[in-house]
Amino acid sequence: MVFFNVLEVLAKNKKVLKFCWDIWKLYKQYNFCTIHAHFTKARFYALLLAVLYGIKNRLYTIHSTMEPLREIKLHTRLWYWGMNNLCRVVAVSKQIEQVTKKNWSNAVVKAIYLGVDSLISDRKSARKELGVYDDTIIVTTVSNFNKVKGLDILCHAIKYLVDNDKIGNTIVYIVGQPEKDVIEL
């Protein structure tokens, strides 16, 4: 069984026809049983090609809520309609699942939560392992360092609260894939 996840490297190809040709060659080279895509417009092409190629298991992940249908451009709305009728949708929250089902009642949507199960059983052990004092506030977020995620706002808010004695000792853990930009306070 081969599972294929549309890679971000391929998604960065600006030429749509070249991207589609590269995806088609991959489908032909490997005997994929499942195609999974997320983010980017590339998912639409990869999934549509999977339909045309006859790959039966097609799904994509929605990571955020979408604008109301009336605010989405017609061609994008048509793509969503097609994909939601031809693929299964993984939503990362119940809210996204509900909005998707509301917009496309016949869409096959399932919420599958992202996250990490606790690897350390109790608070005291976790703090000891991290070398964090009991009176230290720990703020954790799982996110990539994309500007739209607002991590700069989080860091500036924490700094403001600490500088103005609203909160005490604080550590912010950002778990995610860094980009080139670093947040400086």
N, CA, C and O atoms as a DFTB+ gen file, in Angstrom:
740 C
 N C O
     1  1       0.839      -1.169       0.000
     2  2       0.000       0.000       0.000
     3  2       0.889       1.237       0.000
     4  3       1.818       1.334       0.802
     5  1       0.614       2.168      -0.879
     6  2       1.394       3.398      -0.956
     7  2       0.462       4.567      -0.679
     8  3      -0.623       4.664      -1.253
     9  1       0.898       5.448       0.207
    10  2       0.135       6.637       0.582
    11  2       0.922       7.833       0.079
    12  3       2.135       7.901       0.276
    13  1       0.256       8.772      -0.564
    14  2       0.949       9.933      -1.115
    15  2       0.397      11.205      -0.519
    16  3      -0.813      11.430      -0.529
    17  1       1.276      12.034      -0.002
    18  2       0.914      13.339       0.528
    19  2       1.498      14.380      -0.414
    20  3       2.709      14.396      -0.638
    21  1       0.658      15.250      -0.972
    22  2       1.149      16.259      -1.906
    23  2       2.172      17.115      -1.175
    24  3       1.837      17.823      -0.225
    25  1       3.397      17.048      -1.614
    26  2       4.490      17.712      -0.923
    27  2       4.525      19.199      -1.230
    28  3       4.203      19.633      -2.337
    29  1       4.919      19.962      -0.237
    30  2       4.997      21.410      -0.387
    31  2       5.985      21.788      -1.495
    32  3       5.801      22.807      -2.160
    33  1       7.009      20.994      -1.695
    34  2       7.996      21.260      -2.742
    35  2       7.308      21.325      -4.105
    36  3       7.568      22.231      -4.897
    37  1       6.434      20.362      -4.369
    38  2       5.710      20.368      -5.633
    39  2       4.729      21.520      -5.695
    40  3       4.505      22.097      -6.760
    41  1       4.145      21.854      -4.562
    42  2       3.138      22.912      -4.525
    43  2       3.733      24.275      -4.844
    44  3       3.007      25.187      -5.240
    45  1       5.049      24.429      -4.677
    46  2       5.679      25.719      -4.936
    47  2       5.927      25.956      -6.422
    48  3       6.327      27.052      -6.817
    49  1       5.694      24.945      -7.242
    50  2       5.857      25.099      -8.680
    51  2       4.803      26.067      -9.178
    52  3       3.608      25.788      -9.077
    53  1       5.230      27.205      -9.716
    54  2       4.319      28.265     -10.128
    55  2       3.577      27.934     -11.416
    56  3       2.515      28.501     -11.674
    57  1       4.103      27.047     -12.214
    58  2       3.483      26.728     -13.495
    59  2       2.506      25.576     -13.302
    60  3       2.912      24.446     -13.031
    61  1       1.218      25.870     -13.444
    62  2       0.169      24.893     -13.163
    63  2       0.303      23.656     -14.044
    64  3       0.202      22.534     -13.548
    65  1       0.528      23.843     -15.338
    66  2       0.626      22.681     -16.231
    67  2       1.821      21.803     -15.882
    68  3       1.719      20.577     -15.931
    69  1       2.941      22.406     -15.533
    70  2       4.130      21.637     -15.139
    71  2       3.851      20.869     -13.849
    72  3       4.199      19.695     -13.725
    73  1       3.224      21.543     -12.898
    74  2       2.861      20.896     -11.642
    75  2       1.958      19.691     -11.905
    76  3       2.189      18.605     -11.373
    77  1       0.924      19.893     -12.731
    78  2      -0.006      18.799     -13.034
    79  2       0.705      17.648     -13.736
    80  3       0.442      16.483     -13.440
    81  1       1.589      17.964     -14.650
    82  2       2.338      16.923     -15.356
    83  2       3.213      16.132     -14.377
    84  3       3.276      14.905     -14.449
    85  1       3.888      16.842     -13.461
    86  2       4.739      16.170     -12.467
    87  2       3.914      15.256     -11.555
    88  3       4.334      14.142     -11.242
    89  1       2.757      15.727     -11.140
    90  2       1.876      14.910     -10.307
    91  2       1.404      13.684     -11.089
    92  3       1.411      12.569     -10.567
    93  1       0.996      13.893     -12.334
    94  2       0.520      12.781     -13.177
    95  2       1.605      11.715     -13.323
    96  3       1.321      10.518     -13.265
    97  1       2.862      12.162     -13.513
    98  2       3.976      11.213     -13.639
    99  2       4.172      10.417     -12.341
   100  3       4.468       9.223     -12.376
   101  1       4.003      11.092     -11.202
   102  2       4.103      10.383      -9.920
   103  2       3.006       9.346      -9.783
   104  3       3.263       8.233      -9.324
   105  1       1.791       9.690     -10.172
   106  2       0.679       8.739     -10.106
   107  2       0.964       7.526     -10.978
   108  3       0.665       6.389     -10.613
   109  1       1.548       7.796     -12.133
   110  2       1.849       6.714     -13.072
   111  2       3.003       5.843     -12.561
   112  3       2.997       4.625     -12.738
   113  1       3.995       6.484     -11.922
   114  2       5.184       5.777     -11.445
   115  2       4.874       4.868     -10.257
   116  3       5.421       3.770     -10.154
   117  1       4.005       5.322      -9.365
   118  2       3.693       4.571      -8.154
   119  2       2.241       4.106      -8.198
   120  3       1.409       4.709      -8.875
   121  1       1.955       3.074      -7.501
   122  2       0.596       2.553      -7.450
   123  2      -0.095       3.085      -6.193
   124  3      -0.296       2.345      -5.230
   125  1      -0.453       4.352      -6.207
   126  2      -1.036       4.979      -5.035
   127  2      -2.426       4.444      -4.752
   128  3      -3.234       4.258      -5.661
   129  1      -2.690       4.202      -3.483
   130  2      -4.039       3.801      -3.083
   131  2      -4.756       4.975      -2.425
   132  3      -5.985       4.994      -2.357
   133  1      -3.994       5.952      -1.939
   134  2      -4.574       7.099      -1.251
   135  2      -3.811       8.359      -1.622
   136  3      -2.583       8.358      -1.707
   137  1      -4.555       9.429      -1.839
   138  2      -3.957      10.748      -2.068
   139  2      -4.477      11.666      -0.975
   140  3      -5.683      11.749      -0.739
   141  1      -3.560      12.352      -0.314
   142  2      -3.932      13.313       0.722
   143  2      -3.280      14.639       0.374
   144  3      -2.098      14.689       0.035
   145  1      -4.047      15.702       0.458
   146  2      -3.506      17.036       0.189
   147  2      -4.045      18.007       1.235
   148  3      -5.092      17.771       1.838
   149  1      -3.323      19.091       1.438
   150  2      -3.807      20.152       2.319
   151  2      -3.109      21.443       1.958
   152  3      -2.097      21.457       1.257
   153  1      -3.676      22.524       2.454
   154  2      -3.197      23.870       2.143
   155  2      -3.191      24.099       0.629
   156  3      -3.631      23.233      -0.127
   157  1      -2.730      25.178       0.213
   158  2      -2.462      25.571      -1.170
   159  2      -3.490      25.129      -2.213
   160  3      -4.211      24.147      -2.038
   161  1      -3.522      25.871      -3.266
   162  2      -4.396      25.530      -4.388
   163  2      -3.941      24.243      -5.066
   164  3      -4.699      23.634      -5.820
   165  1      -2.721      23.833      -4.802
   166  2      -2.190      22.619      -5.425
   167  2      -3.046      21.406      -5.105
   168  3      -3.122      20.466      -5.897
   169  1      -3.694      21.426      -3.935
   170  2      -4.520      20.273      -3.566
   171  2      -5.633      20.039      -4.576
   172  3      -5.988      18.895      -4.860
   173  1      -6.180      21.112      -5.116
   174  2      -7.273      20.969      -6.073
   175  2      -6.807      20.217      -7.318
   176  3      -7.490      19.315      -7.803
   177  1      -5.649      20.596      -7.821
   178  2      -5.127      19.946      -9.030
   179  2      -4.748      18.494      -8.740
   180  3      -5.072      17.590      -9.511
   181  1      -4.061      18.287      -7.621
   182  2      -3.624      16.926      -7.281
   183  2      -4.818      16.007      -7.080
   184  3      -4.797      14.856      -7.518
   185  1      -5.848      16.501      -6.427
   186  2      -7.019      15.668      -6.170
   187  2      -7.855      15.456      -7.423
   188  3      -8.382      14.364      -7.639
   189  1      -7.982      16.483      -8.245
   190  2      -8.711      16.318      -9.502
   191  2      -7.995      15.307     -10.400
   192  3      -8.641      14.470     -11.031
   193  1      -6.686      15.382     -10.457
   194  2      -5.920      14.403     -11.227
   195  2      -6.077      12.998     -10.642
   196  3      -6.101      12.015     -11.383
   197  1      -6.183      12.903      -9.318
   198  2      -6.394      11.599      -8.683
   199  2      -7.740      11.014      -9.109
   200  3      -7.854       9.809      -9.331
   201  1      -8.755      11.867      -9.221
   202  2     -10.063      11.416      -9.708
   203  2      -9.917      10.899     -11.131
   204  3     -10.383       9.807     -11.453
   205  1      -9.266      11.691     -11.982
   206  2      -9.098      11.308     -13.390
   207  2      -8.252      10.047     -13.546
   208  3      -8.473       9.255     -14.462
   209  1      -7.285       9.867     -12.649
   210  2      -6.403       8.704     -12.720
   211  2      -7.061       7.459     -12.128
   212  3      -6.594       6.341     -12.348
   213  1      -8.142       7.654     -11.378
   214  2      -8.866       6.515     -10.812
   215  2      -8.419       6.097      -9.425
   216  3      -8.706       4.982      -8.990
   217  1      -7.723       6.977      -8.728
   218  2      -7.305       6.678      -7.360
   219  2      -8.530       6.842      -6.473
   220  3      -9.135       7.913      -6.433
   221  1      -8.891       5.785      -5.764
   222  2     -10.177       5.748      -5.063
   223  2     -10.206       6.517      -3.745
   224  3     -11.215       7.145      -3.425
   225  1      -9.144       6.482      -2.995
   226  2      -9.117       7.144      -1.687
   227  2      -8.499       8.522      -1.828
   228  3      -7.293       8.663      -2.030
   229  1      -9.338       9.530      -1.720
   230  2      -8.882      10.910      -1.875
   231  2      -9.376      11.708      -0.673
   232  3     -10.559      11.669      -0.333
   233  1      -8.469      12.424      -0.041
   234  2      -8.879      13.262       1.071
   235  2      -8.003      14.490       1.165
   236  3      -6.867      14.506       0.690
   237  1      -8.546      15.509       1.782
   238  2      -7.734      16.683       2.070
   239  2      -8.109      17.236       3.430
   240  3      -9.206      16.998       3.936
   241  1      -7.179      17.978       4.013
   242  2      -7.346      18.512       5.354
   243  2      -7.626      19.996       5.285
   244  3      -6.962      20.741       4.565
   245  1      -8.626      20.414       6.051
   246  2      -8.927      21.840       6.208
   247  2      -8.435      22.244       7.597
   248  3      -8.844      21.666       8.603
   249  1      -7.548      23.249       7.637
   250  2      -6.929      23.668       8.892
   251  2      -7.558      24.912       9.496
   252  3      -7.293      25.240      10.652
   253  1      -8.384      25.606       8.733
   254  2      -8.991      26.822       9.268
   255  2     -10.374      27.009       8.657
   256  3     -10.705      26.428       7.624
   257  1     -11.161      27.829       9.320
   258  2     -12.495      28.069       8.795
   259  2     -12.385      28.918       7.536
   260  3     -11.417      29.657       7.353
   261  1     -13.366      28.807       6.692
   262  2     -13.351      29.548       5.443
   263  2     -14.313      30.714       5.532
   264  3     -15.169      30.782       6.414
   265  1     -14.145      31.632       4.589
   266  2     -15.070      32.757       4.521
   267  2     -16.450      32.235       4.144
   268  3     -16.574      31.131       3.614
   269  1     -17.487      33.023       4.414
   270  2     -18.818      32.614       3.964
   271  2     -18.820      32.410       2.445
   272  3     -18.091      33.083       1.716
   273  1     -19.640      31.483       1.988
   274  2     -19.670      31.137       0.561
   275  2     -19.845      32.351      -0.338
   276  3     -19.228      32.433      -1.400
   277  1     -20.687      33.300       0.084
   278  2     -20.955      34.464      -0.770
   279  2     -19.709      35.330      -0.973
   280  3     -19.656      36.126      -1.911
   281  1     -18.706      35.181      -0.098
   282  2     -17.484      35.984      -0.202
   283  2     -16.368      35.271      -0.958
   284  3     -15.315      35.858      -1.206
   285  1     -16.590      34.021      -1.321
   286  2     -15.576      33.255      -2.041
   287  2     -15.825      33.423      -3.542
   288  3     -16.967      33.363      -3.998
   289  1     -14.755      33.632      -4.298
   290  2     -14.891      33.783      -5.751
   291  2     -15.563      32.552      -6.338
   292  3     -15.382      31.440      -5.841
   293  1     -16.330      32.754      -7.385
   294  2     -17.127      31.687      -7.983
   295  2     -16.275      30.480      -8.385
   296  3     -16.633      29.340      -8.089
   297  1     -15.136      30.734      -9.067
   298  2     -14.319      29.597      -9.505
   299  2     -13.763      28.807      -8.315
   300  3     -13.651      27.583      -8.388
   301  1     -13.412      29.494      -7.219
   302  2     -12.930      28.811      -6.021
   303  2     -14.064      28.025      -5.378
   304  3     -13.859      26.905      -4.908
   305  1     -15.261      28.608      -5.355
   306  2     -16.431      27.920      -4.811
   307  2     -16.708      26.636      -5.598
   308  3     -17.052      25.608      -5.015
   309  1     -16.557      26.701      -6.925
   310  2     -16.763      25.515      -7.757
   311  2     -15.726      24.439      -7.454
   312  3     -16.052      23.254      -7.392
   313  1     -14.460      24.863      -7.264
   314  2     -13.413      23.901      -6.902
   315  2     -13.761      23.210      -5.584
   316  3     -13.691      21.986      -5.476
   317  1     -14.138      24.013      -4.582
   318  2     -14.502      23.437      -3.284
   319  2     -15.674      22.482      -3.433
   320  3     -15.656      21.380      -2.885
   321  1     -16.695      22.901      -4.176
   322  2     -17.852      22.044      -4.380
   323  2     -17.422      20.708      -4.982
   324  3     -17.836      19.646      -4.516
   325  1     -16.595      20.770      -6.014
   326  2     -16.113      19.547      -6.655
   327  2     -15.311      18.675      -5.714
   328  3     -15.541      17.469      -5.632
   329  1     -14.379      19.271      -5.008
   330  2     -13.527      18.501      -4.110
   331  2     -14.329      17.915      -2.953
   332  3     -14.094      16.779      -2.542
   333  1     -15.273      18.687      -2.431
   334  2     -16.074      18.188      -1.316
   335  2     -17.045      17.105      -1.755
   336  3     -17.559      16.365      -0.915
   337  1     -17.303      16.997      -3.027
   338  2     -18.148      15.923      -3.539
   339  2     -17.324      14.726      -4.013
   340  3     -17.845      13.614      -4.104
   341  1     -16.068      14.942      -4.311
   342  2     -15.227      13.873      -4.856
   343  2     -14.218      13.315      -3.857
   344  3     -13.555      12.316      -4.136
   345  1     -14.099      13.952      -2.703
   346  2     -13.079      13.565      -1.728
   347  2     -13.686      13.525      -0.327
   348  3     -14.776      14.044      -0.086
   349  1     -12.961      12.904       0.574
   350  2     -13.294      12.984       1.985
   351  2     -12.506      14.140       2.579
   352  3     -11.382      14.424       2.165
   353  1     -13.110      14.796       3.550
   354  2     -12.498      15.984       4.133
   355  2     -12.147      15.705       5.590
   356  3     -12.964      15.177       6.345
   357  1     -10.934      16.060       5.975
   358  2     -10.505      15.979       7.367
   359  2     -10.479      17.408       7.899
   360  3      -9.762      18.260       7.376
   361  1     -11.256      17.660       8.929
   362  2     -11.276      18.969       9.578
   363  2     -10.507      18.842      10.888
   364  3     -10.606      17.822      11.570
   365  1      -9.740      19.873      11.243
   366  2      -8.924      19.778      12.452
   367  2      -9.671      20.222      13.707
   368  3      -9.090      20.276      14.791
   369  1     -10.960      20.540      13.563
   370  2     -11.775      20.877      14.733
   371  2     -13.239      20.622      14.410
   372  3     -13.625      20.514      13.246
   373  1     -14.046      20.527      15.462
   374  2     -15.494      20.349      15.284
   375  2     -16.090      21.561      14.567
   376  3     -16.982      21.411      13.732
   377  1     -15.602      22.762      14.891
   378  2     -16.128      23.978      14.263
   379  2     -15.922      23.935      12.748
   380  3     -16.842      24.236      11.987
   381  1     -14.726      23.566      12.313
   382  2     -14.447      23.488      10.885
   383  2     -15.299      22.396      10.248
   384  3     -15.791      22.559       9.131
   385  1     -15.471      21.288      10.955
   386  2     -16.325      20.211      10.460
   387  2     -17.759      20.714      10.251
   388  3     -18.368      20.438       9.218
   389  1     -18.294      21.446      11.225
   390  2     -19.665      21.946      11.137
   391  2     -19.836      22.964      10.015
   392  3     -20.827      22.917       9.287
   393  1     -18.881      23.884       9.866
   394  2     -18.963      24.891       8.804
   395  2     -18.905      24.217       7.436
   396  3     -19.654      24.582       6.530
   397  1     -18.025      23.241       7.285
   398  2     -17.898      22.545       6.007
   399  2     -19.188      21.802       5.682
   400  3     -19.659      21.851       4.546
   401  1     -19.763      21.118       6.664
   402  2     -21.018      20.395       6.434
   403  2     -22.167      21.359       6.143
   404  3     -23.077      21.038       5.378
   405  1     -22.120      22.532       6.754
   406  2     -23.160      23.536       6.506
   407  2     -23.063      24.032       5.063
   408  3     -24.078      24.166       4.379
   409  1     -21.843      24.303       4.605
   410  2     -21.646      24.799       3.243
   411  2     -21.895      23.725       2.191
   412  3     -22.440      24.007       1.124
   413  1     -21.493      22.486       2.496
   414  2     -21.654      21.383       1.552
   415  2     -22.248      20.205       2.299
   416  3     -21.519      19.378       2.847
   417  1     -23.549      20.129       2.322
   418  2     -24.238      19.134       3.143
   419  2     -23.895      17.697       2.765
   420  3     -23.970      16.801       3.605
   421  1     -23.519      17.470       1.508
   422  2     -23.201      16.093       1.104
   423  2     -21.718      15.774       1.223
   424  3     -21.286      14.692       0.824
   425  1     -20.930      16.702       1.766
   426  2     -19.497      16.449       1.949
   427  2     -19.287      15.389       3.024
   428  3     -20.007      15.351       4.022
   429  1     -18.298      14.532       2.810
   430  2     -17.933      13.529       3.809
   431  2     -16.817      14.141       4.656
   432  3     -15.660      14.183       4.237
   433  1     -17.179      14.614       5.854
   434  2     -16.256      15.356       6.703
   435  2     -16.122      14.657       8.044
   436  3     -17.105      14.195       8.623
   437  1     -14.887      14.587       8.525
   438  2     -14.640      14.022       9.854
   439  2     -13.612      14.903      10.558
   440  3     -12.584      15.256       9.980
   441  1     -13.894      15.249      11.790
   442  2     -12.940      16.020      12.584
   443  2     -11.909      15.066      13.173
   444  3     -12.254      14.090      13.840
   445  1     -10.664      15.357      12.920
   446  2      -9.552      14.620      13.519
   447  2      -8.646      15.684      14.127
   448  3      -8.054      16.490      13.409
   449  1      -8.543      15.682      15.418
   450  2      -7.813      16.738      16.104
   451  2      -6.311      16.562      15.955
   452  3      -5.786      15.451      16.024
   453  1      -5.628      17.694      15.748
   454  2      -4.173      17.695      15.708
   455  2      -3.671      17.872      17.130
   456  3      -4.381      18.410      17.979
   457  1      -2.490      17.435      17.384
   458  2      -1.932      17.621      18.712
   459  2      -1.045      16.476      19.110
   460  3      -0.838      15.528      18.352
   461  1      -0.527      16.576      20.305
   462  2       0.387      15.578      20.824
   463  2      -0.153      15.090      22.157
   464  3      -0.511      15.894      23.017
   465  1      -0.212      13.794      22.328
   466  2      -0.593      13.250      23.628
   467  2       0.516      13.576      24.623
   468  3       1.685      13.684      24.253
   469  1       0.146      13.726      25.847
   470  2       1.116      14.028      26.887
   471  2       2.143      12.902      26.983
   472  3       1.792      11.729      27.112
   473  1       3.393      13.276      26.920
   474  2       4.470      12.292      27.021
   475  2       4.968      12.163      28.461
   476  3       5.628      11.188      28.821
   477  1       4.640      13.161      29.268
   478  2       5.048      13.145      30.665
   479  2       3.766      13.128      31.488
   480  3       2.852      13.912      31.234
   481  1       3.698      12.248      32.460
   482  2       2.428      11.987      33.129
   483  2       1.955      13.080      34.081
   484  3       0.753      13.204      34.311
   485  1       2.861      13.870      34.637
   486  2       2.383      14.858      35.596
   487  2       3.153      16.164      35.458
   488  3       4.244      16.210      34.890
   489  1       2.555      17.219      35.993
   490  2       3.080      18.579      35.881
   491  2       4.471      18.708      36.501
   492  3       5.368      19.314      35.915
   493  1       4.637      18.137      37.684
   494  2       5.903      18.265      38.411
   495  2       7.055      17.625      37.609
   496  3       8.128      18.215      37.487
   497  1       6.827      16.431      37.070
   498  2       7.860      15.754      36.269
   499  2       8.185      16.539      35.010
   500  3       9.345      16.632      34.608
   501  1       7.152      17.105      34.388
   502  2       7.362      17.883      33.159
   503  2       8.211      19.111      33.449
   504  3       9.153      19.408      32.716
   505  1       7.879      19.819      34.511
   506  2       8.648      21.014      34.871
   507  2      10.095      20.654      35.224
   508  3      11.026      21.375      34.865
   509  1      10.268      19.554      35.916
   510  2      11.624      19.125      36.277
   511  2      12.427      18.808      35.018
   512  3      13.576      19.229      34.881
   513  1      11.812      18.063      34.104
   514  2      12.503      17.695      32.871
   515  2      12.861      18.925      32.031
   516  3      13.910      18.953      31.387
   517  1      11.994      19.938      32.035
   518  2      12.243      21.159      31.263
   519  2      13.125      22.160      32.016
   520  3      13.580      23.146      31.437
   521  1      13.363      21.908      33.292
   522  2      14.165      22.832      34.088
   523  2      13.427      24.131      34.380
   524  3      14.032      25.202      34.397
   525  1      12.117      24.036      34.610
   526  2      11.275      25.213      34.831
   527  2      10.794      25.221      36.286
   528  3      10.291      24.218      36.792
   529  1      10.957      26.374      36.948
   530  2      10.530      26.507      38.346
   531  2       9.015      26.444      38.468
   532  3       8.290      26.712      37.510
   533  1       8.548      26.089      39.656
   534  2       7.107      25.960      39.904
   535  2       6.348      27.268      39.712
   536  3       5.183      27.251      39.313
   537  1       6.994      28.409      39.991
   538  2       6.287      29.690      39.887
   539  2       6.333      30.284      38.470
   540  3       5.825      31.383      38.249
   541  1       6.916      29.592      37.545
   542  2       7.014      30.068      36.162
   543  2       5.756      29.695      35.379
   544  3       5.288      28.558      35.428
   545  1       5.226      30.673      34.664
   546  2       4.077      30.435      33.791
   547  2       4.604      29.888      32.471
   548  3       5.548      30.434      31.899
   549  1       3.998      28.818      31.994
   550  2       4.395      28.236      30.716
   551  2       3.259      28.431      29.718
   552  3       2.126      28.012      29.953
   553  1       3.585      29.073      28.604
   554  2       2.631      29.244      27.510
   555  2       3.156      28.420      26.348
   556  3       4.307      28.572      25.939
   557  1       2.309      27.549      25.817
   558  2       2.729      26.688      24.711
   559  2       1.748      26.819      23.564
   560  3       0.535      26.869      23.769
   561  1       2.284      26.875      22.358
   562  2       1.433      26.857      21.173
   563  2       2.102      25.993      20.113
   564  3       3.328      25.950      20.009
   565  1       1.287      25.316      19.338
   566  2       1.788      24.504      18.234
   567  2       1.373      25.223      16.956
   568  3       0.184      25.346      16.661
   569  1       2.355      25.692      16.204
   570  2       2.059      26.492      15.022
   571  2       3.312      26.624      14.179
   572  3       4.426      26.512      14.691
   573  1       3.134      26.863      12.885
   574  2       4.311      27.217      12.100
   575  2       4.505      28.731      12.199
   576  3       3.627      29.446      12.684
   577  1       5.633      29.201      11.748
   578  2       5.982      30.605      11.917
   579  2       5.516      31.451      10.736
   580  3       6.253      32.303      10.241
   581  1       4.310      31.211      10.301
   582  2       3.730      31.995       9.226
   583  2       3.154      33.268       9.841
   584  3       2.514      33.208      10.891
   585  1       3.367      34.403       9.212
   586  2       2.917      35.699       9.740
   587  2       1.437      35.670      10.126
   588  3       1.043      36.251      11.138
   589  1       0.626      34.996       9.321
   590  2      -0.815      34.965       9.561
   591  2      -1.169      34.305      10.893
   592  3      -2.267      34.524      11.405
   593  1      -0.279      33.511      11.462
   594  2      -0.545      32.825      12.727
   595  2      -0.498      33.769      13.925
   596  3      -1.023      33.437      14.987
   597  1       0.119      34.937      13.773
   598  2       0.114      35.925      14.845
   599  2       1.030      35.633      16.007
   600  3       0.792      36.116      17.114
   601  1       2.071      34.855      15.787
   602  2       2.988      34.539      16.883
   603  2       3.710      35.786      17.383
   604  3       4.055      35.877      18.561
   605  1       3.935      36.741      16.491
   606  2       4.546      37.998      16.911
   607  2       3.643      38.723      17.905
   608  3       4.126      39.323      18.865
   609  1       2.335      38.666      17.673
   610  2       1.376      39.297      18.586
   611  2       1.404      38.590      19.945
   612  3       1.386      39.242      20.989
   613  1       1.449      37.259      19.923
   614  2       1.533      36.496      21.168
   615  2       2.775      36.904      21.959
   616  3       2.689      37.185      23.155
   617  1       3.921      36.936      21.294
   618  2       5.176      37.266      21.984
   619  2       5.157      38.696      22.528
   620  3       5.596      38.940      23.652
   621  1       4.656      39.628      21.741
   622  2       4.580      41.019      22.214
   623  2       3.591      41.153      23.378
   624  3       3.834      41.934      24.298
   625  1       2.492      40.412      23.354
   626  2       1.514      40.449      24.448
   627  2       2.130      39.913      25.734
   628  3       1.957      40.497      26.804
   629  1       2.846      38.800      25.626
   630  2       3.504      38.222      26.815
   631  2       4.531      39.205      27.364
   632  3       4.602      39.428      28.573
   633  1       5.324      39.789      26.475
   634  2       6.333      40.764      26.914
   635  2       5.671      41.947      27.616
   636  3       6.155      42.400      28.653
   637  1       4.580      42.445      27.066
   638  2       3.847      43.551      27.680
   639  2       3.386      43.173      29.084
   640  3       3.561      43.941      30.029
   641  1       2.796      41.983      29.215
   642  2       2.289      41.539      30.522
   643  2       3.414      41.397      31.546
   644  3       3.248      41.771      32.707
   645  1       4.557      40.859      31.120
   646  2       5.702      40.711      32.027
   647  2       6.260      42.090      32.389
   648  3       6.480      42.377      33.565
   649  1       6.492      42.955      31.376
   650  2       7.062      44.287      31.616
   651  2       6.191      45.150      32.526
   652  3       6.704      46.006      33.246
   653  1       4.884      44.931      32.497
   654  2       3.960      45.737      33.306
   655  2       3.502      45.006      34.571
   656  3       2.481      45.343      35.171
   657  1       4.288      43.995      34.959
   658  2       4.039      43.247      36.193
   659  2       2.618      42.673      36.287
   660  3       2.065      42.555      37.381
   661  1       2.046      42.326      35.163
   662  2       0.718      41.693      35.138
   663  2       0.846      40.186      35.355
   664  3      -0.050      39.541      35.900
   665  1       1.980      39.645      34.916
   666  2       2.285      38.237      35.152
   667  2       3.755      38.137      35.529
   668  3       4.549      39.036      35.251
   669  1       4.092      37.044      36.158
   670  2       5.472      36.848      36.597
   671  2       6.315      36.142      35.540
   672  3       6.086      36.254      34.336
   673  1       7.299      35.411      36.049
   674  2       8.199      34.634      35.209
   675  2       7.413      33.838      34.168
   676  3       6.517      33.074      34.527
   677  1       7.732      34.004      32.901
   678  2       6.973      33.329      31.847
   679  2       7.908      32.800      30.780
   680  3       8.867      33.464      30.384
   681  1       7.613      31.593      30.322
   682  2       8.333      30.989      29.202
   683  2       7.300      30.681      28.123
   684  3       6.236      30.130      28.405
   685  1       7.629      31.044      26.885
   686  2       6.748      30.734      25.761
   687  2       7.443      29.675      24.913
   688  3       8.537      29.897      24.394
   689  1       6.791      28.518      24.780
   690  2       7.282      27.460      23.903
   691  2       6.454      27.495      22.628
   692  3       5.231      27.361      22.663
   693  1       7.130      27.675      21.512
   694  2       6.460      27.621      20.216
   695  2       6.968      26.371      19.515
   696  3       8.143      26.271      19.163
   697  1       6.072      25.433      19.320
   698  2       6.426      24.173      18.687
   699  2       5.941      24.250      17.246
   700  3       4.741      24.357      16.991
   701  1       6.874      24.196      16.309
   702  2       6.469      24.274      14.913
   703  2       7.656      24.426      14.000
   704  3       8.809      24.434      14.431
   705  1       7.350      24.544      12.746
   706  2       8.385      24.653      11.726
   707  2       8.766      26.113      11.558
   708  3       7.933      26.925      11.157
   709  1      10.021      26.464      11.861
   710  2      10.428      27.865      11.729
   711  2      10.615      28.274      10.273
   712  3      10.936      27.457       9.410
   713  1      10.407      29.554      10.031
   714  2      10.734      30.134       8.734
   715  2      11.930      31.031       8.946
   716  3      12.538      31.009      10.016
   717  1      12.274      31.809       7.959
   718  2      13.479      32.636       8.040
   719  2      13.363      33.744       9.067
   720  3      14.345      34.095       9.720
   721  1      12.154      34.304       9.214
   722  2      11.980      35.429      10.118
   723  2      11.999      34.989      11.575
   724  3      11.418      33.964      11.933
   725  1      12.667      35.767      12.403
   726  2      12.721      35.504      13.835
   727  2      11.993      36.639      14.521
   728  3      12.139      37.800      14.138
   729  1      11.217      36.313      15.522
   730  2      10.475      37.334      16.267
   731  2      11.432      37.962      17.264
   732  3      11.968      37.276      18.134
   733  1      11.647      39.262      17.139
   734  2      12.517      39.956      18.085
   735  2      11.666      40.872      18.940
   736  3      10.774      41.561      18.447
   737  1      11.958      40.866      20.225
   738  2      11.203      41.712      21.153
   739  2      12.056      42.863      21.644
   740  3      11.589      43.684      22.435
